[in-house]
């Protein structure tokens, strides 16, 4: 278990901003998350790096979502089934980590519609 403390964190997008350590996304889709707690002057000071760019990559928006609070928007693009870690780096130091599991579209656990159980 990694006990390293980071100064920032990834959160969900929405009114509740739930802290994310890991997330699952379907192949071929994208997901928007927030990077919180990284107060810098320019987006170019933050690097978003994937441990497996063939599976998932991330890009940070040029304008902060909320600059004074250090909140940035990051878009994740999923290309292939697998797993990767998205790292947010500032001055070469990892400041936040998000584990991403990319799953096939048929592995999302949706019920089969033509069964009696699913008609209730």
C-alpha atoms as one frame of an Amber mdcrd trajectory, in Angstrom:
protein
   0.000   0.000   0.000   1.304   3.426  -0.962   1.180   5.716   2.081   2.721
   8.735   0.357   0.758  11.939   1.008   0.180  14.226  -1.979  -0.611  17.929
  -1.784  -3.391  17.724  -4.362  -6.151  15.313  -5.237  -8.415  14.364  -8.096
 -12.150  14.842  -7.545 -15.357  14.215  -9.448 -17.007  16.969 -11.442 -20.265
  18.199  -9.982 -21.712  19.905  -6.976 -20.248  17.466  -4.425 -16.641  17.119
  -5.684 -16.082  13.620  -4.308 -12.420  12.708  -3.803 -11.236  10.078  -6.294
  -8.411   7.610  -5.760  -9.586   5.348  -8.555 -12.180   5.300 -11.324 -13.453
   3.039 -14.110 -14.129   4.246 -17.639 -15.292   2.441 -20.781 -12.979   2.025
 -23.778 -13.438   4.807 -26.316 -14.981   7.237 -23.861 -13.684  10.156 -21.864
 -14.151  11.472 -18.359 -13.681  14.912 -16.857 -12.213  15.230 -13.369 -10.908
  18.094 -11.257  -7.404  18.480  -9.884  -7.769  20.286  -6.551  -5.259  22.022
  -4.315  -2.587  22.947  -6.882  -2.158  26.720  -6.762   0.066  27.738  -9.664
   0.113  30.737 -12.001  -0.159  28.810 -15.272  -1.428  25.444 -16.475   1.986
  24.877 -18.069   3.461  24.373 -14.584   1.337  21.230 -14.169   2.061  18.095
 -16.185  -0.496  15.288 -16.517   1.331  12.000 -17.133  -0.053   8.512 -17.707
   1.801   5.389 -16.597   0.258   3.675 -19.650  -0.606   6.228 -22.382  -1.825
   3.474 -24.722  -4.699   2.838 -22.265  -5.521   6.347 -21.008  -4.122   9.862
 -21.339  -4.973  13.135 -19.660  -4.922  16.789 -20.643  -5.303  19.818 -18.428
  -7.386  22.827 -19.469  -5.473  26.057 -20.016  -7.738  28.115 -17.763  -8.293
  27.075 -14.135 -11.774  26.144 -12.977 -11.126  28.188  -9.815  -7.648  29.735
  -9.724  -7.594  31.069  -6.130  -8.574  27.613  -4.823  -6.153  25.814  -7.144
  -8.839  23.838  -8.984  -8.052  22.672 -12.530 -10.052  20.654 -15.058  -8.498
  17.483 -16.477  -9.956  15.430 -19.336  -9.154  11.715 -19.481  -9.332   9.917
 -22.850  -9.537   6.107 -22.804  -8.210   4.212 -25.800  -7.738   0.557 -24.802
  -8.736  -1.907 -22.102  -6.315  -2.025 -19.180  -5.185   0.029 -16.229  -2.967
   3.032 -15.667  -2.147   5.700 -13.136  -2.682   9.336 -14.009  -0.076  11.472
 -12.279  -0.289  15.222 -11.804   3.205  16.679 -11.496   4.394  20.105 -10.400
   8.100  20.879 -10.814   8.676  17.169 -11.470   7.110  16.109  -8.159   3.951
  13.981  -8.128   1.209  16.013  -6.422  -1.835  13.777  -7.133  -2.508  10.240
  -8.378  -5.608   8.691  -9.939  -5.804   4.970 -10.728  -7.853   4.341 -13.872
  -9.313   1.007 -14.976 -10.496   1.028 -18.588 -13.122  -1.644 -19.224 -14.777
  -2.994 -22.361 -18.224  -1.567 -23.086 -19.911  -4.926 -22.394 -18.354  -5.214
 -18.901 -20.332  -2.439 -17.239 -22.788  -4.807 -15.584 -25.949  -3.698 -17.347
 -28.828  -6.175 -16.993 -30.101  -8.176 -19.933 -33.382  -6.531 -20.924 -35.274
  -9.656 -22.049 -35.506 -11.397 -18.683 -38.467 -11.376 -16.336 -36.275 -10.166
 -13.442 -35.355  -7.010 -15.336 -38.937  -6.138 -16.208 -39.802  -5.393 -12.570
